[in-house]
Amino acid sequence: MMKSRTLVVVTACLIAIAAVAGSAQAQTTITVAYRATEGPWLEWVQEEFHKRYPDIRVELLPGLGGWETVEVLGTWWLGNSFPDVFFGTGGDVQKYIYYGWTADLTDYIQRDAAEIDLDDFLPGTIEVWEVNGRIYGLPIGVSGQTILYNRDLLAQAGLVDPHYSCHTD
């Protein structure tokens, strides 16, 4: 299910770009920048996309990752080699919009609502990419962050153990 949904999201983004980028007669090339950890999975997406759309070539550009993503994107932007699609973090969406690196996807999402159902995404993941009611990115995954603590040290400090739990249902 996750692979299928991710393929739909990536495909929708690539098709939207291809529609703007080229004519039906010429082969269109779309560049996709990604983090190294996404390489094997993205190669699978590239193959599946090419089966559906043989006239659209997807060129994969490794090189993004972690905290330096904005700096790498900035270098590509200044060098006129900015990718058509890139994998970024929701925490930087304001920078992506400010620098003009990301497009408003809202109209494309509404147009392709039969394929992109925003209710299929985990609660809160779309809102990360939403600014002023417009959507500038779609999540392809979720990364959990965890705080671990020593209950004995909390007790020694006179603090109450909060007994938090997480439920995904």
LUMVEXTOR-993034 format. One record per residue (C-alpha): x, y, z. Coordinates in steps of 0.5 Angstrom, whole numbers, padded with zeros to 4 digits, always signed. Each point is the difference from the previous one (the first is absolute). Example, Ala and Ser with C-alpha at 12.3 -4.5 7.8 and 13.67 -1.06 7.14 Angstrom:
+0025-0009+0016
+0002+0007-0002
This chain:
+0000+0000+0000
+0006+0005+0002
+0004-0002-0007
-0007+0001-0004
-0002+0007+0004
+0007+0003-0001
+0001-0002-0007
-0007+0004-0001
+0003+0006+0003
+0007+0000-0003
-0004-0002-0007
-0005+0006+0001
+0006+0005+0001
+0004-0003-0006
-0006+0001-0004
-0001+0007+0002
+0007+0002-0002
+0000-0004-0006
-0006+0003-0003
+0003+0007+0001
+0007-0002-0002
-0001-0003-0007
-0004-0002-0006
-0003-0007-0002
+0005-0001-0006
+0006+0001+0004
+0003-0004+0006
-0001+0004+0007
+0006-0001+0005
-0002+0002+0007
+0005+0000+0006
-0001-0003+0007
+0005+0002+0005
+0000-0005+0006
+0003-0002+0006
+0005-0006+0000
-0005-0004+0004
-0005+0000-0005
+0004-0002-0006
-0002-0008+0000
-0008+0002+0001
+0001+0006-0005
+0003-0004-0005
-0006-0005+0000
-0005+0006+0000
+0004+0002-0006
-0001-0006-0004
-0007-0001+0002
-0001+0008-0003
+0003-0002-0006
-0004-0006-0001
-0006+0005+0000
+0003+0006-0004
+0005-0003-0004
+0001+0007-0004
+0002+0003+0007
+0007-0001+0002
+0002+0001+0008
+0007+0002+0002
+0001-0002+0007
+0005+0005+0003
+0003-0002+0007
+0003+0005+0005
-0005+0002+0005
+0000-0001+0007
-0002+0002+0007
+0002+0007+0002
+0004+0002-0006
-0006-0001-0005
-0002+0008+0000
+0008+0001-0002
+0000-0005-0005
-0006+0002-0003
+0002+0008+0000
+0007-0002-0004
-0004-0004-0005
-0005+0006-0001
+0006+0005+0000
+0003-0005-0005
-0006+0000-0005
+0000-0008+0002
-0006+0000+0004
-0004-0007+0000
-0008+0000-0002
-0002-0004+0006
+0004-0001+0006
-0001-0003+0007
+0000+0005+0006
-0002+0001+0007
-0006+0003+0002
+0003+0004+0005
+0003+0004-0006
-0006+0001-0004
+0000+0008+0002
+0007+0000-0003
-0002-0004-0006
-0005+0005-0002
+0003+0006+0002
+0006-0002-0005
-0005-0002-0005
+0002-0007+0000
-0006-0003+0000
-0007+0001-0003
-0007+0000+0002
-0003-0007-0001
-0007+0001+0003
-0003+0001-0007
+0003-0006-0003
-0002-0004+0006
-0007+0002+0000
+0000-0002-0008
+0003-0007+0001
-0004-0001+0007
-0002-0007-0003
+0007-0002+0001
+0002+0005+0005
-0004-0001+0006
+0003+0004+0006
-0004-0004+0005
+0004-0006-0002
+0006+0004+0004
+0001+0000+0007
-0003+0005+0004
+0005+0006+0001
+0004-0002-0006
-0003+0005-0005
-0001+0006+0004
+0008+0000+0001
+0000+0002-0008
-0006+0004+0000
+0001+0008+0001
-0006+0005-0001
-0004-0006-0002
+0004-0002-0006
+0004-0006+0000
+0007+0000-0002
+0003-0007+0001
-0003-0007+0001
+0003-0005+0005
+0003-0006-0002
+0002-0003+0007
+0000+0002+0007
+0006+0000+0005
-0002-0001+0007
+0005+0003+0005
+0000-0002+0007
+0002+0003+0007
+0003-0006+0005
+0001+0002+0007
+0002-0004+0006
-0006+0000+0005
+0005-0001+0006
+0003+0007-0001
-0007+0003-0001
-0002-0003+0007
+0007+0002+0003
-0001+0007-0003
-0007+0000+0003
-0004+0000-0006
-0006-0004-0002
+0001-0005-0005
-0005+0002-0006
-0002-0007-0002
-0001+0002-0007
-0002-0005-0005
-0002+0000-0008
-0005-0003-0003
-0001+0000-0008
-0007-0002+0000
